[in-house]
Amino acid sequence: MALNMVFLGKLEDLAGCGAREVELTGTLDDAIDSLGPQLASALREPRVKLAVNGILLQDRDAPVLRDGDEIAFLPPVSGG
């Protein structure tokens, strides 16, 4: 089962790409861990929001994931 992980803003710079396909063999945390320690740590920051198939989640522990789902990581926005 595969997930399409999308990285926005500064997370895209950190990931070195805008998206990656990742095998989901366990939990979402396992998939995040597979991205490497630096990126995984940044994705787990409390201010990073998570969207599944375009729907912003209120609870990061709640997603039920299916093959082909898109997981987008949205960093906090600043500027003016």
Sine and cosine of phi, psi and omega as CSV:
sin_phi,cos_phi,sin_psi,cos_psi,sin_omega,cos_omega
0.00,0.00,0.72,-0.70,-0.07,-1.00
-0.86,-0.50,0.54,-0.84,0.11,-0.99
-0.89,-0.46,0.54,-0.84,0.12,-0.99
-0.98,-0.21,0.94,-0.34,0.00,-1.00
-1.00,-0.10,0.79,-0.61,-0.04,-1.00
-0.91,-0.41,0.76,-0.66,-0.03,-1.00
-0.91,-0.41,0.81,-0.59,-0.05,-1.00
-0.93,-0.38,0.39,-0.92,0.07,-1.00
0.86,0.52,-0.70,-0.71,-0.05,-1.00
-0.91,0.42,-0.37,0.93,0.04,-1.00
-0.93,0.37,-0.53,0.85,0.07,-1.00
-0.90,0.44,-0.67,0.74,0.04,-1.00
-0.88,0.47,-0.69,0.72,-0.02,-1.00
-0.91,0.41,-0.64,0.77,-0.01,-1.00
-0.96,0.26,-0.41,0.91,-0.04,-1.00
0.99,0.15,0.13,0.99,0.03,-1.00
-0.25,-0.97,0.26,-0.96,-0.01,-1.00
-1.00,0.10,-0.37,0.93,-0.03,-1.00
-0.38,-0.93,0.44,-0.90,0.08,-1.00
-0.59,-0.81,0.60,-0.80,0.14,-0.99
-1.00,-0.05,0.76,-0.64,-0.07,-1.00
-0.78,-0.63,0.68,-0.73,0.07,-1.00
-0.95,0.31,0.72,-0.70,0.06,-1.00
-0.97,-0.23,0.98,-0.21,-0.02,-1.00
-0.95,-0.31,-0.11,0.99,0.01,-1.00
-0.51,-0.86,-0.88,-0.47,-0.03,-1.00
-0.99,-0.13,0.14,-0.99,0.10,-1.00
-0.88,0.48,-0.61,0.79,0.04,-1.00
-0.87,0.49,-0.62,0.79,0.05,-1.00
-0.89,0.45,-0.67,0.74,0.01,-1.00
-0.90,0.43,-0.66,0.75,0.03,-1.00
-0.90,0.44,-0.68,0.74,0.03,-1.00
-0.85,0.52,-0.54,0.84,-0.05,-1.00
-0.93,0.37,-0.21,0.98,-0.03,-1.00
-1.00,0.09,-0.09,1.00,-0.01,-1.00
0.97,-0.24,0.45,-0.89,-0.15,-0.99
-0.90,0.44,-0.64,0.77,-0.05,-1.00
-0.93,0.37,-0.74,0.67,0.01,-1.00
-0.93,0.38,-0.66,0.75,0.01,-1.00
-0.86,0.51,-0.68,0.73,0.02,-1.00
-0.89,0.47,-0.70,0.72,0.01,-1.00
-0.91,0.43,-0.62,0.78,-0.02,-1.00
-0.94,0.35,-0.39,0.92,-0.01,-1.00
-1.00,-0.01,-0.02,1.00,0.04,-1.00
-0.82,0.58,0.65,-0.76,-0.05,-1.00
-0.87,0.49,-0.45,0.89,-0.04,-1.00
-1.00,0.06,-0.12,0.99,0.05,-1.00
-0.98,0.18,0.83,-0.55,0.00,-1.00
-1.00,0.00,0.39,-0.92,-0.04,-1.00
-0.82,-0.58,0.74,-0.67,0.07,-1.00
-0.82,-0.57,0.68,-0.73,0.05,-1.00
-0.91,-0.41,0.88,-0.48,-0.01,-1.00
0.79,0.62,0.66,0.75,0.08,-1.00
1.00,0.09,0.03,1.00,0.00,-1.00
-0.95,-0.32,0.88,-0.48,0.00,-1.00
-0.93,0.37,0.77,-0.64,-0.02,-1.00
-1.00,-0.02,0.59,-0.81,0.10,-0.99
-1.00,0.00,-0.48,0.88,-0.05,-1.00
-0.81,-0.58,0.91,-0.41,-0.05,-1.00
-0.92,0.40,-0.34,0.94,-0.03,-1.00
-1.00,0.07,-0.10,1.00,-0.16,-0.99
-1.00,0.03,-0.32,0.95,-0.19,-0.98
-0.92,0.40,0.71,-0.70,0.20,-0.98
-0.98,-0.19,0.91,-0.42,-0.14,-0.99
-0.98,-0.19,0.54,-0.84,0.01,-1.00
-0.79,-0.62,0.32,-0.95,0.02,-1.00
-0.81,0.58,0.77,-0.64,0.06,-1.00
1.00,0.01,-0.04,1.00,0.02,-1.00
-0.88,0.48,0.52,-0.86,0.08,-1.00
-0.97,-0.23,0.82,-0.58,0.04,-1.00
-0.93,-0.37,0.90,-0.44,0.00,-1.00
-0.95,-0.30,0.70,-0.71,0.04,-1.00
-0.95,-0.31,0.86,-0.51,-0.09,-1.00
-0.92,-0.40,0.92,-0.39,0.01,-1.00
-0.96,0.27,0.28,-0.96,0.08,-1.00
-0.88,0.47,0.55,-0.83,-0.04,-1.00
-0.97,-0.22,0.69,-0.72,0.08,-1.00
-0.73,-0.69,0.23,-0.97,0.01,-1.00
0.77,-0.64,-0.14,-0.99,-0.06,-1.00
-0.38,-0.93,0.00,0.00,0.00,0.00
